[in-house]
Amino acid sequence: MTAPQHPAHPRRAGRTLRILLPALIIVGWLIAASLGGPLFGKVDEVSSNDRTAYLPASADATRVQELQTRFAGSDEIPAIIVATSAEKLTPAELTTLADAVKATVDIPGVGDGISPAIPSEDGEAVQAFVPIRTSAEIADVVTEIRATLGKAAPPGVRVFVTGPAGFSGDLVAGFAGIDGILLGVALAAVLVILVLVYRSLLLPIVVLATSLFALCVALLLVWWLAKWGVLLLSGQTQGILFILVIGAATDYALLFVSRFREALRHEQDRGRAVLTAWKGSFEPILASGGTVIAGLLCLLLSDLKSNSALGPVAAIGIAFAMLSALTLLPALLMAFGRAAFWPRRPRFDPAAPESAAPATGVWARLAGLIRRRSRLIWIATTVVLAIATAGVLQLHASGVPQSDLVLGASQARDGQTALGAHFPGGSGSPVQVVVAKSSLQDAADVLLADKGVDGVSVTATSAPSGTAKVTAEGVTASGPPGAAAPEPTVFDGDVLLQGTLTSAADSPAAEDTVRRLRTALHGTGAIVGGVTATAIDTNDASIHDRALIIPVILVVIMLILMLLLRAILAPVLLIVTTVLSFGAAMGVSALVFDGVFHFPGADPAVPLYGFVFLVALGIDYNIFLMTRVREESRIHGTREGVRRGLAITGGVITSAGLVLAATFAALGVIPILFLAQLAFIVAFGVLLDTFVVRSLLVPALVHDVGRAVWWPSKLSRGAR
């Protein structure tokens, strides 16, 4: 008789699953990361730094930009060539420069409409306009033009390439290190901090691999969405994505590892320890990441596409940061177990009490101090933060000239200075007015009567269908204010007027001129565009976004906290402390920008981005702290819960804050003003949040309020 067949032992099947599942997770992440990794050097293929591309479709500058292509018959961006000499240029030198400018037509990407070399009135400079096709790599074309003209220039003559194409080339060059230098600095900084925190060799590599894999997979999705035209990607957004994913994924990993280390004291089996850590980390990581994503998606309300595009791009990065911390990291820790902490492996101690708060150490002593002096501590820290907030009055966030966007050397900026010394400052970047033929004379008179306009020309027109191009040969109008513009003889449809500005296109004087023209032309149906108008529309839209989005983010985050903490008073207090922390960070940053770095001002989006990251990421630490405080309060009461929660999470929150501050500080290696300012604001703000707000203000305030902080939940009535 055949013996009955028994199924495999349940323990053996479970052991097989415990090996197979982590292996499949690791292999899946490895495959996805291998597909995303090679895209780091190809982001420029799907990104754009053209400011007009990020304006609302209804903005005047956007509409003029679209119509300009119809007028010109091609889509080009002008490069302004400026050659200067300390003495009057000789005829031979003028001929050499003219021939060199003509020769640039042979450079791939240069258009056909190269202007002749135009001498200045003092004879010490010449200027010329070289169109560059937007389909070409503008930075590469500008670099080639600079090299070609530099070699051909006579001795003693300096040649600059400036104008929209020159500044675009310098901006692209500024972002050139974003794939290598930025990522390398950020990863190196995080690795050093992790080694100091864990005093281990393997665990920092495991955590960093989790962050890097999350970034690779996030980039894979973002790159293809940008390729398909679903998302807009710029160098600025790319840099923020890199830093945000590395910082957030490492923070979530720190929380999980902390729970895992704690579980290893009570669980000898690594699988059970991982499961216990996963259960303890899932809610705070999900709530933290969900809060950040909700705050980022509020940027979709922005009129500026540069802001609205950042929202989903960064949200995708945070989603993969959470996913890696909750899947890849547990799988890796399952594989390594206690060996990941070598040489300081956690010991199995079944006699140790559950949720034991440290009785000694810095955080235990600080928790004891807060228990004795809670009211004094939260009042004192509130006063100090309020005083620091007063520095916000020194923040000039109304926009900066295009020439100041790049920090350090800029040939385009030097060229603009040389241009303004010998020609009208706005040469090559005119104010552009599209007007109907019936209103042409009135519009031309308005431009010529303005003191900020040096001359007006009618360059081309469009037919009623918008497809034909008619050249208005010989139709130019320039002269003293009040002079009439000659009526062109053949026009059909709209007309493009171009006014040469007396001041540099990115100067406050030029902005004042464009605003005057818009006011004067109101009611004529004219729309005003150009480089200066683009800057104005961008700044105005950014200021509108700032006023709209900041309150919305506060409301959204408060609702999430209410759901998470199951209370109303606690979330309100946490939001107030977060806003106070943000105000202090911005106040100190404003004083540093003005008094130490001597920055020319700030983009209107700087406070908005600073708010989004400091509030959304600052809430992370609130969540890490308060979820643990609530967990302990259910067992030990609120005031004891505060003491235990701070003692247990203090080290984790401090490590997370240092990592996030270091990663955002890495943005400072990119010589772009916006990123340098954002780097300081967020890095300083996170440190302020970590060492003052989450370590002193919040615990002391919650301790002083007591169980009422959980109102209206049962905890506020003493239920445990």
SEVO-782369 format. One record per residue (C-alpha): x, y, z. Coordinates in steps of 0.5 Angstrom, whole numbers, padded with zeros to 4 digits, always signed. Example, Ala and Ser with C-alpha at 12.3 -4.5 7.8 and 13.67 -1.06 7.14 Angstrom:
<fitis>
+0025-0009+0016+0027-0002+0014
</fitis>
This chain:
<fitis>
+0000+0000+0000+0003+0007-0002+0004+0012+0004+0000+0018+0003+0004+0024+0000+0004+0030+0005+0005+0037+0003+0011+0041+0004+0012+0043+0011+0009+0050+0012+0015+0053+0015+0019+0051+0009+0014+0054+0004+0015+0060+0008+0022+0060+0008+0022+0060+0001+0017+0065+0000+0022+0070+0005+0028+0068+0000+0024+0069-0007+0020+0075-0005+0026+0080-0003+0030+0077-0009+0024+0079-0014+0024+0086-0011+0031+0087-0012+0031+0084-0019+0025+0088-0021+0029+0095-0018+0035+0093-0021+0032+0092-0028+0028+0099-0028+0034+0103-0025+0039+0100-0031+0034+0103-0036+0033+0110-0032+0041+0110-0031+0043+0112-0038+0038+0117-0038+0042+0122-0034+0046+0124-0039+0040+0125-0044+0036+0130-0040+0038+0136-0044+0034+0132-0050+0027+0133-0047+0028+0139-0043+0028+0147-0045+0030+0153-0041+0026+0158-0046+0022+0163-0041+0017+0164-0046+0015+0157-0046+0013+0157-0039+0008+0163-0040+0001+0162-0040-0002+0161-0047-0006+0168-0046+0000+0172-0044+0001+0178-0049+0009+0176-0049+0007+0169-0051+0002+0171-0056+0007+0175-0059+0012+0170-0059+0007+0165-0063+0006+0171-0068+0013+0173-0069+0014+0166-0073+0009+0168-0078+0012+0175-0079+0019+0172-0079+0018+0166-0083+0022+0162-0079+0023+0160-0071+0030+0164-0069+0033+0167-0063+0038+0173-0064+0045+0173-0062+0048+0180-0062+0055+0180-0064+0059+0186-0060+0066+0188-0062+0070+0193-0058+0077+0197-0058+0080+0202-0054+0081+0206-0060+0077+0208-0066+0077+0202-0071+0081+0202-0077+0078+0201-0084+0082+0194-0084+0079+0192-0078+0072+0194-0080+0073+0190-0086+0076+0184-0082+0070+0184-0077+0065+0184-0082+0068+0178-0086+0068+0174-0080+0061+0176-0078+0059+0174-0085+0063+0167-0084+0058+0165-0079+0053+0163-0084+0057+0157-0085+0056+0155-0077+0051+0149-0077+0045+0152-0074+0046+0159-0076+0040+0162-0080+0041+0166-0087+0039+0173-0084+0045+0176-0082+0046+0183-0081+0052+0187-0083+0057+0190-0078+0054+0196-0076+0059+0201-0073+0058+0205-0067+0058+0213-0067+0064+0213-0063+0067+0208-0068+0070+0204-0062+0065+0198-0063+0061+0195-0068+0055+0190-0067+0051+0185-0072+0045+0180-0071+0046+0173-0072+0040+0169-0072+0040+0162-0069+0035+0157-0071+0031+0154-0064+0032+0147-0067+0039+0147-0066+0043+0146-0060+0043+0154-0058+0049+0153-0053+0053+0149-0058+0052+0154-0063+0054+0160-0059+0060+0157-0057+0062+0156-0064+0061+0163-0066+0065+0165-0060+0071+0161-0062+0070+0163-0069+0070+0170-0068+0075+0170-0063+0080+0167-0067+0078+0172-0073+0078+0178-0069+0084+0183-0070+0089+0184-0064+0086+0189-0059+0079+0188-0061+0075+0184-0056+0069+0180-0059+0062+0178-0055+0056+0174-0056+0050+0177-0052+0043+0178-0053+0038+0172-0052+0042+0167-0055+0048+0169-0051+0044+0169-0045+0041+0162-0047+0048+0159-0048+0051+0162-0041+0044+0159-0038+0045+0152-0041+0053+0152-0039+0051+0154-0032+0046+0148-0032+0052+0143-0035+0054+0140-0028+0047+0138-0026+0048+0131-0028+0055+0130-0025+0057+0135-0020+0051+0136-0017+0049+0129-0016+0056+0127-0014+0056+0132-0009+0050+0130-0006+0051+0123-0006+0058+0124-0003+0055+0129+0003+0049+0124+0004+0054+0118+0005+0059+0122+0010+0053+0123+0014+0050+0116+0014+0057+0113+0016+0058+0118+0022+0050+0116+0024+0051+0109+0023+0058+0108+0024+0058+0102+0019+0060+0101+0013+0055+0097+0009+0049+0100+0012+0050+0107+0009+0051+0104+0002+0045+0100+0003+0041+0106+0004+0044+0110-0001+0043+0105-0006+0035+0105-0004+0036+0113-0006+0039+0112-0012+0035+0107-0015+0029+0111-0013+0032+0117-0017+0034+0112-0023+0027+0110-0024+0023+0116-0023+0028+0119-0028+0026+0114-0033+0018+0115-0032+0019+0123-0032+0024+0123-0038+0019+0119-0042+0013+0123-0040+0017+0129-0042+0019+0126-0049+0012+0125-0050+0010+0132-0049+0006+0130-0043+0011+0134-0038+0015+0140-0039+0022+0139-0036+0028+0145-0035+0035+0145-0032+0032+0148-0026+0026+0142-0025+0032+0137-0026+0036+0139-0021+0030+0140-0016+0028+0133-0018+0035+0130-0016+0036+0133-0010+0029+0132-0007+0029+0124-0009+0036+0123-0006+0034+0127+0001+0027+0124+0002+0028+0117+0000+0034+0117+0005+0030+0121+0010+0025+0115+0009+0030+0110+0010+0033+0113+0016+0026+0112+0019+0025+0105+0017+0032+0103+0019+0031+0106+0026+0025+0102+0027+0028+0096+0024+0034+0097+0029+0029+0097+0035+0025+0091+0032+0032+0087+0032+0032+0088+0040+0026+0084+0041+0026+0079+0035+0031+0074+0033+0028+0073+0026+0030+0078+0021+0024+0077+0017+0019+0078+0023+0024+0084+0025+0023+0087+0018+0015+0086+0018+0015+0089+0025+0019+0095+0022+0015+0096+0016+0008+0096+0020+0011+0101+0024+0014+0105+0019+0008+0105+0014+0004+0110+0016+0009+0115+0018+0012+0114+0011+0006+0114+0007+0003+0120+0011+0010+0124+0010+0010+0123+0003+0003+0124+0001+0003+0130+0005+0009+0133+0001+0006+0130-0006-0001+0134-0004+0003+0140-0003+0007+0139-0009+0001+0138-0013-0002+0145-0011+0003+0148-0016-0002+0145-0021-0006+0151-0020+0000+0156-0022-0001+0160-0029+0007+0159-0030+0008+0152-0033+0015+0152-0030+0011+0152-0023+0006+0147-0025+0011+0143-0029+0015+0142-0023+0009+0139-0019+0008+0133-0022+0015+0132-0024+0017+0132-0016+0011+0128-0014+0013+0123-0018+0020+0123-0015+0017+0123-0008+0012+0117-0010+0018+0113-0012+0022+0115-0006+0017+0112-0001+0016+0106-0006+0023+0104-0005+0023+0105+0002+0018+0101+0003+0020+0095-0002+0027+0095-0004+0030+0097+0003+0026+0092+0007+0028+0087+0001+0035+0089+0002+0035+0089+0010+0032+0082+0009+0038+0080+0005+0043+0082+0010+0040+0082+0017+0044+0084+0023+0050+0084+0018+0048+0091+0015+0050+0094+0022+0057+0091+0022+0061+0092+0026+0055+0095+0031+0050+0089+0030+0044+0090+0035+0043+0085+0040+0037+0080+0041+0035+0082+0048+0028+0079+0049+0028+0082+0056+0028+0089+0054+0021+0093+0055+0017+0094+0048+0018+0101+0046+0023+0103+0051+0025+0110+0051+0033+0112+0052+0034+0114+0059+0041+0117+0058+0044+0121+0052+0043+0128+0049+0035+0127+0047+0033+0124+0054+0036+0130+0058+0033+0135+0053+0026+0131+0054+0027+0132+0061+0029+0139+0061+0022+0140+0057+0018+0136+0062+0021+0141+0067+0021+0148+0063+0016+0147+0057+0013+0154+0058+0019+0158+0058+0022+0154+0052+0016+0155+0047+0015+0162+0049+0023+0164+0048+0024+0160+0042+0017+0163+0039+0020+0170+0041+0027+0168+0037+0023+0166+0031+0019+0172+0031+0025+0177+0031+0028+0173+0026+0022+0173+0021+0023+0181+0021+0028+0180+0016+0023+0178+0011+0022+0186+0010+0029+0186+0007+0027+0181+0002+0027+0184-0005+0023+0178-0009+0020+0182-0015+0025+0179-0020+0032+0180-0023+0035+0182-0029+0037+0176-0034+0044+0178-0034+0044+0176-0027+0041+0169-0027+0048+0166-0028+0053+0167-0022+0060+0168-0024+0063+0170-0031+0058+0171-0036+0060+0173-0043+0053+0175-0045+0053+0180-0039+0060+0183-0041+0057+0184-0048+0051+0187-0046+0055+0192-0042+0060+0193-0048+0053+0194-0052+0050+0199-0047+0057+0203-0048+0057+0204-0055+0049+0203-0058+0042+0203-0055+0042+0199-0049+0036+0195-0052+0039+0193-0059+0038+0186-0061+0032+0185-0056+0027+0190-0058+0020+0191-0055+0015+0188-0060+0008+0190-0062+0003+0187-0066-0003+0191-0068-0008+0191-0074-0006+0195-0080-0012+0200-0078-0008+0202-0072-0001+0202-0074+0000+0210-0074-0003+0211-0067+0001+0205-0065+0008+0208-0068+0006+0215-0065+0006+0212-0058+0012+0208-0059+0016+0214-0062+0013+0219-0057+0016+0215-0051+0023+0217-0048+0025+0210-0047+0024+0208-0055+0030+0210-0059+0027+0208-0066+0021+0204-0069+0021+0200-0075+0016+0196-0079+0019+0189-0081+0014+0185-0083+0006+0183-0084+0002+0177-0084-0004+0176-0089-0011+0175-0086-0010+0167-0086-0003+0169-0082+0001+0164-0087+0004+0170-0092+0010+0174-0091+0010+0181-0094+0017+0185-0093+0016+0192-0092+0022+0194-0095+0025+0201-0094+0019+0202-0089+0022+0205-0082+0021+0210-0077+0026+0213-0073+0027+0220-0070+0026+0224-0064+0020+0223-0060+0013+0225-0063+0016+0224-0070+0011+0220-0075+0012+0213-0077+0011+0213-0085+0005+0209-0087+0007+0203-0091+0004+0202-0097+0003+0195-0098+0000+0191-0092-0005+0186-0091-0007+0184-0084-0003+0185-0077+0003+0189-0077+0009+0188-0073+0013+0194-0070+0019+0193-0067+0022+0199-0062+0029+0199-0060+0030+0201-0053+0034+0206-0050+0036+0201-0044+0038+0194-0043+0032+0189-0044+0033+0186-0037+0033+0193-0034+0028+0196-0029+0028+0202-0034+0026+0198-0040+0021+0194-0036+0018+0201-0034+0018+0203-0041+0014+0197-0043+0009+0198-0038+0008+0205-0040+0007+0202-0047+0002+0197-0045-0002+0203-0042-0002+0207-0047-0004+0202-0053-0009+0200-0048-0016+0200-0053-0012+0199-0059-0012+0192-0060-0005+0192-0060-0001+0186-0056+0006+0188-0053+0012+0182-0053+0019+0181-0053+0025+0180-0048+0023+0185-0043+0015+0183-0044+0017+0176-0042+0020+0178-0036+0015+0182-0034+0009+0177-0035+0013+0172-0032+0014+0176-0026+0007+0178-0025+0005+0171-0026+0010+0168-0021+0007+0174-0016+0000+0171-0017+0002+0164-0016+0005+0166-0010-0001+0169-0007-0006+0164-0009-0002+0157-0008+0001+0158-0001-0006+0159+0003-0008+0153-0001-0002+0149+0001-0003+0150+0008-0010+0148+0008-0009+0142+0005-0003+0140+0009-0008+0142+0015-0013+0137+0013-0008+0131+0012-0005+0132+0019-0012+0132+0022-0014+0126+0019-0007+0123+0021-0007+0125+0028-0015+0125+0029-0015+0131+0032-0016+0139+0030-0012+0143+0035-0005+0139+0034-0005+0140+0027-0007+0148+0028-0001+0148+0033+0004+0144+0028+0002+0149+0022+0003+0155+0026+0010+0153+0028+0012+0151+0021+0010+0158+0018+0014+0161+0024+0020+0157+0022+0019+0158+0015+0018+0166+0016+0025+0166+0021+0028+0162+0015+0026+0167+0010+0028+0173+0014+0035+0170+0016+0036+0168+0008+0034+0175+0006+0039+0178+0011+0045+0174+0008+0043+0175+0001+0043+0182+0002+0049+0183+0007+0053+0177+0006+0052+0175-0002+0050+0182-0004+0045+0178-0009+0041+0183-0014+0035+0181-0011+0031+0174-0012+0026+0171-0017+0018+0172-0014+0018+0164-0015+0024+0164-0009+0019+0165-0003+0014+0160-0007+0019+0154-0008+0022+0155-0001+0015+0155+0002+0013+0149-0001+0019+0145+0001+0020+0148+0008+0013+0147+0010+0012+0140+0006+0018+0137+0008+0018+0140+0015+0012+0137+0016+0015+0130+0015+0019+0132+0022+0012+0134+0025+0009+0127+0023+0015+0123+0025+0015+0126+0032+0008+0127+0033+0006+0120+0030+0011+0117+0035+0008+0122+0041+0001+0120+0039+0003+0112+0040+0006+0113+0046+0001+0118+0049-0004+0112+0048+0000+0108+0053+0003+0113+0058-0001+0119+0057+0001+0126+0053+0006+0129+0057+0010+0122+0058+0009+0121+0051+0012+0127+0049+0018+0125+0053+0019+0118+0050+0017+0121+0043+0022+0126+0043+0028+0121+0046+0026+0116+0041+0026+0120+0035+0030+0125+0036+0036+0122+0033+0033+0120+0027+0030+0127+0026+0036+0130+0027+0040+0125+0022+0034+0126+0017+0035+0134+0018+0042+0133+0017+0041+0129+0010+0036+0134+0007+0040+0140+0009+0046+0137+0006+0043+0135-0001+0039+0142-0002+0046+0145+0000+0049+0141-0006+0044+0146-0011+0049+0151-0009+0055+0148-0014+0050+0150-0020+0052+0157-0021+0045+0159-0022+0042+0165-0018+0035+0162-0017+0038+0155-0015+0043+0158-0010+0038+0162-0006+0034+0156-0006+0039+0152-0003+0041+0156+0002+0033+0158+0004+0032+0150+0005+0038+0148+0008+0038+0153+0013+0031+0152+0014+0031+0145+0015+0037+0146+0020+0032+0151+0024+0027+0146+0023+0031+0140+0026+0034+0143+0032+0030+0149+0034+0022+0147+0032+0022+0140+0032+0027+0139+0038+0024+0145+0043+0018+0149+0040+0014+0143+0038+0015+0138+0044+0015+0144+0049+0008+0147+0046+0005+0140+0046+0007+0138+0053+0005+0145+0056-0002+0144+0053-0002+0137+0055-0008+0132+0053-0012+0138+0050-0008+0138+0044-0011+0132+0042-0018+0135+0042-0023+0133+0040-0021+0125+0040-0022+0121+0046-0014+0122+0048-0016+0129+0050-0021+0126+0055-0015+0122+0058-0017+0115+0054-0012+0110+0053
</fitis>
